């Protein structure tokens, strides 16, 4: 019995010794002190408040049978306000956001959606001074806007790079969540290069930093005090932070800012292809060992890809020297490429690598003149065609327009419309033809949202479409 006790004791001693050795090999790292970062960067962060008018040009009878909650959602009206009870021509709304200073003479970066349709913009600095701001330019595709205030000798944000970010590294956010100014939150980078359904031109930085309404446009800061992203979106079912926050990489944001500052607009490249993800099964069928690249499914006639010989079935694996691992990698790379630059596209065709040199077209110019000979036309950032009689019968619809392609980052995509949807009505007016749709949209006032009805599969859905 005594010997057994000695043996058990020896085993315990050995286990404790081994665990001590293992623990000793793990470096003890203390949590970072964010107080210095917060103190240094708060002066470069600004609070942005805007006033905008919501136009209500519809009479009481147009709202018959529509719930007040739905109307408030579509028209951006405050709780308790009903157009049916008070059909005024205009109603002023107020909203809040954040931004950060990038020059001593008052240039400020924020989100496009923070200042979109603003009648008045007021910027408040850390020292409580307030300035009226004007919009130098904005870009809905990347959700970036550039503002200017009349001020000098301002403290400027230290601009870093988003190219070297790593999953797991600490980051900090400063902004105005729910109107609580200069609130500091922190977390880690959860993922990089994240593609969201309504933002094909932005490979978002995903973090678990608590970001809430009011944080939009504020900086995402690394441990060196450098801005590496612009806080833009959250994923939430409640309206509050749920550990899924998305920021625009600073390299993309500053590229847009430079163009807005120089010309007031952004020009981005357009390849003229539709692509899909290469699944494991597709990879095998194409003779690939592992899934990679962007599979070309459709070409737009007369655009760069079609003119230079890219074919449906080609898998784009490299564009302008950058590897394309997933289909979502392609749009932001193409969009950031200058249209006057000769670039090389590397594709896999029938198991062999093929190199194609081309110059991109300008996306905006392409959209503006987008018509083709197959009865498809572009309206509201949508390429549409008439729905076949067979499909109309199946959907039990008398009319409708089928969505053939959705412009990346356009107002239709922002509303949630996807390829394959059937457009039935806009602002409760039936859409029987592309010509009629153009006529309806031409008469609609801007600076507000309109309900648009679509059929998705066999379901009827209403979505809010915001006209710029």
C-alpha positions as CSV (number, residue, x, y, z in Angstrom):
1,X,0.0,0.0,0.0
2,X,2.8,2.4,0.9
3,X,4.6,1.6,-2.4
4,X,1.4,2.4,-4.3
5,X,1.1,5.8,-2.6
6,X,4.8,6.6,-3.5
7,X,4.2,5.6,-7.2
8,X,1.0,7.7,-7.4
9,X,2.9,10.7,-5.8
10,X,5.8,10.3,-8.3
11,X,3.3,10.3,-11.2
12,X,1.7,13.5,-9.9
13,X,5.0,15.2,-9.5
14,X,6.0,14.2,-13.0
15,X,2.7,15.5,-14.5
16,X,3.1,18.8,-12.6
17,X,6.7,19.2,-13.8
18,X,5.7,18.5,-17.4
19,X,2.8,21.0,-17.2
20,X,5.1,23.6,-15.7
21,X,7.6,23.2,-18.6
22,X,4.8,23.5,-21.2
23,X,3.4,26.6,-19.5
24,X,6.9,28.1,-19.3
25,X,7.3,27.8,-23.0
26,X,4.1,29.9,-23.7
27,X,5.1,33.6,-23.7
28,X,3.1,35.7,-21.3
29,X,1.7,38.6,-23.3
30,X,-0.2,41.4,-21.5
31,X,-3.2,43.1,-23.1
32,X,-2.4,46.3,-24.9
33,X,-3.1,49.7,-23.3
34,X,-5.4,51.5,-25.7
35,X,-5.4,54.8,-23.7
36,X,-2.5,56.3,-25.6
37,X,-3.9,55.4,-29.0
38,X,-7.3,56.9,-28.0
39,X,-5.8,60.1,-26.7
40,X,-3.6,60.6,-29.8
41,X,-6.3,59.8,-32.4
42,X,-9.4,61.4,-30.9
43,X,-8.5,64.9,-32.2
44,X,-8.5,63.6,-35.8
45,X,-12.0,62.1,-35.5
46,X,-15.0,64.3,-36.3
47,X,-18.7,64.0,-35.6
48,X,-20.9,64.6,-38.6
49,X,-24.6,65.6,-38.3
50,X,-26.7,66.2,-41.4
51,X,-30.1,67.5,-42.2
52,X,-32.0,66.3,-45.3
53,X,-35.4,66.7,-46.7
54,X,-37.7,63.7,-47.5
55,X,-40.1,64.6,-50.3
56,X,-43.7,63.4,-49.9
57,X,-45.3,64.2,-53.3
58,X,-48.1,61.6,-53.0
59,X,-51.7,62.1,-51.9
60,X,-53.5,60.3,-49.1
61,X,-55.3,57.9,-51.5
62,X,-51.9,56.5,-52.7
63,X,-51.3,55.1,-49.2
64,X,-54.6,53.3,-48.8
65,X,-54.1,49.8,-47.3
66,X,-50.4,50.3,-46.6
67,X,-49.2,49.9,-43.0
68,X,-47.7,53.0,-41.4
69,X,-44.6,51.0,-40.4
70,X,-43.9,50.1,-44.0
71,X,-44.3,53.7,-45.1
72,X,-41.9,54.9,-42.4
73,X,-39.4,52.3,-43.6
74,X,-39.6,53.3,-47.2
75,X,-39.7,57.1,-46.7
76,X,-37.2,57.3,-43.8
77,X,-39.7,59.1,-41.5
78,X,-39.6,59.3,-37.7
79,X,-41.7,57.0,-35.5
80,X,-45.2,58.3,-35.0
81,X,-45.3,60.2,-38.4
82,X,-47.7,59.0,-40.9
83,X,-48.0,60.4,-44.5
84,X,-51.7,59.3,-44.4
85,X,-52.4,61.6,-41.5
86,X,-50.1,64.4,-42.5
87,X,-49.3,64.4,-46.2
88,X,-46.7,67.3,-46.2
89,X,-44.6,68.0,-49.3
90,X,-41.4,67.7,-47.3
91,X,-40.2,66.5,-44.0
92,X,-36.7,67.2,-42.5
93,X,-34.8,64.3,-41.0
94,X,-31.6,64.3,-39.0
95,X,-28.8,61.7,-38.8
96,X,-25.4,61.3,-37.3
97,X,-22.1,59.8,-38.5
98,X,-18.3,60.0,-38.1
99,X,-15.3,60.9,-40.1
100,X,-11.6,61.7,-39.9
101,X,-9.3,64.5,-41.0
102,X,-6.8,63.8,-43.7
103,X,-5.3,67.3,-44.3
104,X,-4.4,70.3,-42.2
105,X,-6.7,72.5,-44.4
106,X,-9.9,70.6,-43.6
107,X,-10.4,67.6,-46.0
108,X,-12.4,64.9,-44.2
109,X,-13.2,61.3,-45.2
110,X,-16.5,59.7,-44.3
111,X,-19.1,57.3,-45.8
112,X,-21.2,58.2,-48.8
113,X,-24.3,56.9,-47.0
114,X,-23.7,59.3,-44.1
115,X,-23.9,62.5,-46.2
116,X,-26.0,61.2,-49.1
117,X,-28.8,63.7,-50.1
118,X,-27.8,66.0,-47.3
119,X,-29.2,69.5,-47.3
120,X,-26.8,70.7,-44.6
121,X,-23.7,69.1,-43.1
122,X,-22.2,70.1,-39.8
123,X,-18.8,68.9,-38.7
124,X,-17.9,69.0,-35.0
125,X,-14.3,68.7,-33.9
126,X,-12.9,67.2,-30.7
127,X,-12.5,70.7,-29.3
128,X,-16.3,71.3,-29.8
129,X,-15.8,73.7,-32.7
130,X,-18.4,73.4,-35.4
131,X,-18.1,74.0,-39.2
132,X,-20.4,73.8,-42.2
133,X,-19.0,71.3,-44.6
134,X,-19.4,70.8,-48.4
135,X,-19.2,67.6,-50.3
136,X,-16.2,67.6,-52.7
137,X,-17.3,64.2,-54.2
138,X,-18.7,60.9,-53.3
139,X,-18.8,57.3,-54.6
140,X,-21.7,55.0,-53.9
141,X,-19.8,51.9,-55.2
142,X,-17.2,52.1,-52.4
143,X,-19.4,54.1,-49.9
144,X,-16.7,56.8,-49.6
145,X,-17.3,60.6,-49.5
146,X,-14.8,63.5,-49.3
147,X,-15.8,66.6,-47.3
148,X,-14.2,70.0,-46.9
149,X,-14.4,72.6,-44.0
150,X,-12.8,76.0,-43.9
151,X,-10.2,75.4,-41.2
152,X,-6.4,75.3,-40.9
153,X,-3.7,73.7,-38.8
154,X,-5.8,70.7,-38.0
155,X,-4.4,67.5,-36.6
156,X,-4.3,64.9,-39.3
157,X,-4.9,61.2,-39.2
158,X,-1.9,58.9,-39.8
159,X,-2.8,56.9,-42.9
160,X,-1.5,53.4,-42.9
161,X,-2.0,50.5,-45.3
162,X,-4.5,47.6,-45.4
163,X,-2.3,45.4,-47.5
164,X,-0.5,43.8,-44.6
165,X,-3.4,43.2,-42.2
166,X,-3.6,39.9,-40.5
167,X,-6.4,38.0,-38.9
168,X,-6.2,38.2,-35.2
169,X,-4.5,41.6,-34.8
170,X,-5.8,44.3,-32.5
171,X,-7.7,47.3,-33.9
172,X,-9.5,50.3,-32.5
173,X,-12.5,52.3,-33.6
174,X,-13.5,55.8,-32.6
175,X,-16.9,57.3,-33.5
176,X,-20.3,58.4,-32.4
177,X,-22.4,55.3,-31.8
178,X,-26.1,56.2,-31.1
179,X,-24.9,59.9,-30.8
180,X,-22.5,59.2,-27.9
181,X,-19.5,61.2,-29.3
182,X,-15.9,60.1,-29.1
183,X,-16.7,56.5,-28.0
184,X,-13.7,54.1,-28.3
185,X,-14.2,50.4,-28.9
186,X,-11.6,47.7,-29.7
187,X,-11.4,44.2,-31.0
188,X,-9.5,42.0,-33.5
189,X,-9.6,41.5,-37.2
190,X,-11.9,38.5,-37.8
191,X,-11.4,38.2,-41.6
192,X,-10.0,40.1,-44.6
193,X,-11.1,40.3,-48.2
194,X,-14.7,39.7,-47.1
195,X,-17.2,40.1,-50.0
196,X,-20.7,41.2,-49.2
197,X,-23.7,40.6,-51.5
198,X,-24.3,44.3,-52.1
199,X,-20.7,45.5,-52.4
200,X,-18.8,43.7,-55.1
201,X,-16.1,46.4,-55.4
202,X,-15.0,46.3,-51.7
203,X,-13.1,43.5,-50.1
204,X,-14.2,44.4,-46.6
205,X,-12.2,44.0,-43.4
206,X,-14.3,42.1,-40.9
207,X,-13.8,42.7,-37.2
208,X,-15.5,42.0,-33.9
209,X,-15.1,45.7,-32.9
210,X,-18.4,46.9,-31.5
211,X,-19.7,49.3,-34.2
212,X,-23.2,50.7,-34.0
213,X,-25.2,53.3,-35.9
214,X,-23.3,56.6,-35.8
215,X,-19.9,54.9,-36.1
216,X,-20.2,55.0,-39.9
217,X,-17.3,56.9,-41.6
218,X,-15.1,56.7,-38.6
219,X,-11.5,55.3,-38.6
220,X,-10.4,51.7,-37.9
221,X,-6.9,52.1,-36.3
222,X,-4.1,49.6,-35.8
223,X,-1.7,49.4,-32.8
224,X,0.7,51.8,-34.5
225,X,-2.0,54.5,-34.5
226,X,-2.5,54.3,-38.3
227,X,-5.9,54.3,-40.0
228,X,-6.3,51.0,-41.9
229,X,-10.0,51.1,-42.7
230,X,-13.2,53.2,-42.8
231,X,-16.0,51.8,-40.7
232,X,-19.0,51.2,-42.9
233,X,-21.4,48.4,-42.1
234,X,-22.6,46.1,-39.4
235,X,-24.5,42.8,-39.6
236,X,-27.3,42.9,-37.1
237,X,-30.9,41.7,-36.6
238,X,-31.4,44.0,-33.7
239,X,-29.8,47.2,-35.0
240,X,-26.9,46.9,-32.5
241,X,-23.5,45.4,-32.7
242,X,-23.3,41.6,-32.8
243,X,-19.6,41.1,-33.4
244,X,-19.8,41.4,-37.2
245,X,-18.5,44.8,-38.3
246,X,-17.2,45.7,-41.8
247,X,-14.7,48.3,-42.8
248,X,-13.5,49.6,-46.2
249,X,-9.7,49.0,-46.6
250,X,-7.9,52.3,-46.4
251,X,-5.9,51.7,-49.7
252,X,-9.2,51.5,-51.6
253,X,-10.7,54.4,-49.7
254,X,-7.7,56.7,-50.4
255,X,-7.6,55.7,-54.1
256,X,-11.2,57.0,-54.3
257,X,-10.4,60.1,-52.2
258,X,-7.5,61.0,-54.6
259,X,-9.8,60.8,-57.6
260,X,-12.6,62.8,-55.9
261,X,-10.1,65.5,-54.8
262,X,-8.6,65.8,-58.3
263,X,-11.7,65.4,-60.5
264,X,-14.8,65.2,-58.3
265,X,-15.6,61.7,-59.6
266,X,-14.3,58.2,-59.7
267,X,-13.4,56.2,-62.8
268,X,-13.1,52.4,-62.4
269,X,-12.2,49.7,-64.8
270,X,-14.8,47.3,-66.3
271,X,-13.9,43.9,-67.8
272,X,-17.3,43.0,-69.1
273,X,-17.7,39.5,-67.6
274,X,-20.1,37.7,-65.3
275,X,-18.3,35.1,-63.0
276,X,-19.1,32.5,-60.5
277,X,-17.3,30.6,-57.8
278,X,-15.3,27.5,-58.7
279,X,-16.7,24.8,-56.3
280,X,-14.8,21.6,-55.5
281,X,-17.0,19.6,-58.0
282,X,-16.4,22.2,-60.7
283,X,-12.7,22.1,-60.0
284,X,-12.6,18.4,-60.6
285,X,-14.6,18.7,-63.8
286,X,-12.1,21.3,-65.1
287,X,-9.1,19.1,-64.1
288,X,-8.0,21.3,-61.2
289,X,-6.5,19.8,-58.0
290,X,-8.0,22.5,-55.8
291,X,-10.8,25.1,-56.4
292,X,-9.4,28.5,-57.4
293,X,-10.1,31.5,-59.7
294,X,-13.2,33.1,-61.1
295,X,-15.2,31.1,-63.7
296,X,-16.4,33.2,-66.6
297,X,-20.1,32.4,-67.3
298,X,-21.1,35.3,-69.6
299,X,-19.5,38.0,-71.7
300,X,-20.9,41.5,-72.4
301,X,-20.8,42.2,-76.1
302,X,-18.3,44.8,-77.2
303,X,-16.4,45.0,-73.9
304,X,-12.7,44.4,-73.2
305,X,-13.0,40.7,-72.3
306,X,-15.1,39.8,-75.4
307,X,-12.9,41.9,-77.7
308,X,-9.7,40.3,-76.5
309,X,-10.8,36.7,-76.7
310,X,-11.8,35.7,-73.2
311,X,-14.4,32.9,-73.4
312,X,-17.2,31.5,-71.2
313,X,-15.6,28.6,-69.4
314,X,-12.3,30.4,-68.9
315,X,-11.1,30.5,-65.3
316,X,-9.4,33.8,-64.4
317,X,-6.6,32.9,-62.0
318,X,-4.5,36.1,-62.2
319,X,-5.3,39.7,-63.1
320,X,-2.7,42.4,-63.4
321,X,-0.2,40.3,-61.4
322,X,-2.7,39.6,-58.5
323,X,-3.8,36.1,-57.8
324,X,-7.6,35.5,-58.0
325,X,-8.4,32.8,-55.5
326,X,-12.1,33.3,-55.3
327,X,-14.6,34.9,-57.7
328,X,-15.1,37.7,-55.2
329,X,-11.4,38.7,-55.6
330,X,-11.9,39.8,-59.2
331,X,-14.3,42.9,-59.1
332,X,-12.3,45.0,-56.6
333,X,-9.1,44.3,-58.5
334,X,-10.6,45.2,-61.8
335,X,-12.4,48.3,-60.4
336,X,-9.1,49.6,-59.0
337,X,-7.2,49.2,-62.2
338,X,-6.6,52.3,-64.4
339,X,-8.5,52.1,-67.7
340,X,-5.5,53.4,-69.8
341,X,-3.1,50.7,-68.4
342,X,-2.3,47.6,-70.4
343,X,-2.8,44.6,-68.1
344,X,-2.3,40.9,-68.4
345,X,-5.0,38.4,-67.6
346,X,-4.0,34.8,-66.9
347,X,-6.8,32.2,-67.6
348,X,-7.1,28.5,-67.5
349,X,-8.6,27.1,-70.7
350,X,-9.0,23.4,-71.2
351,X,-6.3,22.7,-68.6
352,X,-3.8,25.1,-70.1
353,X,-2.7,28.6,-69.0
354,X,-3.3,31.3,-71.5
355,X,-2.1,35.0,-71.2
356,X,-4.3,37.7,-72.6
357,X,-3.3,41.4,-72.7
358,X,-6.0,44.1,-72.7
359,X,-7.1,47.6,-71.6
360,X,-10.2,48.0,-69.5
361,X,-13.3,50.1,-70.4
362,X,-14.6,52.6,-67.9
363,X,-17.5,51.2,-65.9
364,X,-19.5,54.4,-65.7
365,X,-19.3,55.0,-69.5
366,X,-20.3,51.4,-70.1
367,X,-23.4,51.6,-67.9
368,X,-24.4,54.9,-69.5
369,X,-24.4,53.4,-73.0
370,X,-25.4,49.9,-72.1
371,X,-27.8,48.6,-74.8
372,X,-27.4,45.4,-76.9
373,X,-29.1,43.7,-79.7
374,X,-30.8,41.0,-77.6
375,X,-33.6,43.2,-76.3
376,X,-31.8,43.9,-73.0
377,X,-31.5,47.4,-71.7
378,X,-30.0,49.1,-68.6
379,X,-32.2,51.0,-66.2
380,X,-31.6,51.9,-62.5
381,X,-28.4,49.9,-62.6
382,X,-30.2,46.9,-63.9
383,X,-30.0,45.1,-67.2
384,X,-33.5,44.0,-68.0
385,X,-35.5,42.0,-70.6
386,X,-39.1,41.0,-71.1
387,X,-40.2,37.9,-69.3
388,X,-41.3,35.0,-71.5
389,X,-45.0,34.2,-71.6
390,X,-44.3,30.7,-70.2
391,X,-42.6,32.1,-67.1
392,X,-45.3,34.7,-66.6
393,X,-47.9,32.0,-66.6
394,X,-45.8,30.0,-64.1
395,X,-45.6,33.0,-61.8
396,X,-49.2,33.9,-62.3
397,X,-48.2,37.4,-63.5
398,X,-49.7,39.5,-66.4
399,X,-46.4,41.3,-67.0
400,X,-42.9,41.9,-65.6
401,X,-39.2,42.5,-66.5
402,X,-36.5,39.9,-65.8
403,X,-33.3,41.1,-64.2
404,X,-30.4,39.8,-66.4
405,X,-27.6,41.6,-64.7
406,X,-27.2,43.9,-61.6
407,X,-24.6,46.7,-61.7
408,X,-22.1,46.2,-58.9
409,X,-22.6,48.9,-56.2
410,X,-25.5,50.5,-58.0
411,X,-28.8,51.6,-56.4
412,X,-30.6,48.4,-57.5
413,X,-27.9,46.2,-55.9
414,X,-28.0,48.4,-52.7
415,X,-31.7,47.7,-52.5
416,X,-31.1,43.9,-52.6
417,X,-32.2,43.1,-56.2
418,X,-30.4,40.1,-57.7
419,X,-30.1,38.4,-61.1
420,X,-33.2,36.4,-61.9
421,X,-35.6,38.6,-60.0
422,X,-38.7,39.7,-61.9
423,X,-39.6,43.4,-61.5
424,X,-43.3,43.9,-61.2
425,X,-43.9,47.5,-60.0
426,X,-42.2,50.6,-58.7
427,X,-43.9,53.0,-56.3
428,X,-47.1,50.8,-56.8
429,X,-47.1,51.6,-60.6
430,X,-47.1,48.5,-62.8
431,X,-44.0,47.9,-65.0
432,X,-45.1,46.4,-68.3
433,X,-42.1,47.4,-70.4
434,X,-38.6,48.9,-70.2
435,X,-40.0,52.1,-71.9
436,X,-42.7,52.4,-69.2
437,X,-40.1,51.8,-66.4
438,X,-38.0,54.7,-67.8
439,X,-41.0,56.9,-67.9
440,X,-42.0,56.1,-64.3
441,X,-38.5,56.6,-62.9
442,X,-38.0,59.9,-64.8
443,X,-41.0,61.3,-63.0
444,X,-40.0,60.2,-59.5
445,X,-38.4,62.8,-57.2
446,X,-35.0,62.0,-55.8
447,X,-33.8,62.1,-52.2
448,X,-36.2,59.4,-51.0
449,X,-37.0,55.7,-51.3
450,X,-39.7,54.0,-53.2
451,X,-41.2,50.5,-52.7
452,X,-40.3,48.2,-55.6
453,X,-42.1,44.9,-56.0
454,X,-40.2,41.9,-57.3
455,X,-40.9,38.1,-57.7
456,X,-38.0,36.0,-56.4
457,X,-38.7,32.4,-57.2
458,X,-42.4,32.0,-56.4
459,X,-42.3,34.7,-53.6
460,X,-43.5,38.3,-53.9
461,X,-41.2,40.7,-52.2
462,X,-41.1,44.5,-51.6
463,X,-37.7,46.3,-51.4
464,X,-36.9,49.9,-50.8
465,X,-35.2,51.5,-53.8
466,X,-33.4,54.8,-53.0
467,X,-32.9,57.2,-55.9
468,X,-29.8,59.4,-55.8
